[in-house]
Amino acid sequence: MKSLRKEKIICLGNSSVGKTSILRRYKDGSFTTHHLSTLGVDSVNIDVTLGEEIISITLWDTAGQERFRTITHSFYKQSQGILLVYDITNKESFESIGGWIQSIYEHADSNVVKYLVGNKCDLVDDRKVTYEEGLKLATDNGMKFFETSAKEEKNIKEAIECLAKEVVETLKKTETNSIQLDKNPKPKDKKGCC
């Protein structure tokens, strides 16, 4: 196996939707119902094995509070992938996704890969956002969609590794297109009047 390069994925969404829980569950398999809100940004380094390659990824965990949004914006441009997370038991966190998407368009690279994640799907009796609503929002905005449960470890690995794989594939396509453009140099300017 060969190691590729380091990639960056940022986790966005309102406060208390479970961003930190998702990353902790993926990183070390742990889950706790009691933890402090993320202040500013935090990161987790992971290696994802995709076929014959090991991709080293830094997952950036961001604060969802409004007062930290300007700090978060600086991480958009550095990221190749975005996990956009809402809580299926919190309609407001779902309704806020439109604002997060607008912020992504304003601050992130146009080639960034975006996934929508409805977290806490183990809380079936408290559900306020249907699976169909999440899927429609994702589809309307060109994103893949996962419902996850950090508590039950449902779809956490699948969502992160699928995003990582798509990030790598997108970067490879972009690099291939850049190389092809370089092979077709512009015609040289003629000197003189004719």
Sequence and secondary structure as in RCSB ss.txt:
>XXXX:A:sequence
MKSLRKEKIICLGNSSVGKTSILRRYKDGSFTTHHLSTLGVDSVNIDVTLGEEIISITLWDTAGQERFRTITHSF
YKQSQGILLVYDITNKESFESIGGWIQSIYEHADSNVVKYLVGNKCDLVDDRKVTYEEGLKLATDNGMKFFETSA
KEEKNIKEAIECLAKEVVETLKKTETNSIQLDKNPKPKDKKGCC
>XXXX:A:secstr
 EEEEEEEEEEE STTSSHHHHHHHHHHS   S      SEEEEEEEEEETTEEEEEEEEEE  SGGGHHHHHHH
HTT SEEEEEEETT HHHHHTHHHHHHHHHHHS TT EEEEEEE TT GGG  S HHHHHHHHHHTT EEEE BT
TTTBSHHHHHHHHHHHHHHHHHHHHHHHHHHHHS       S  
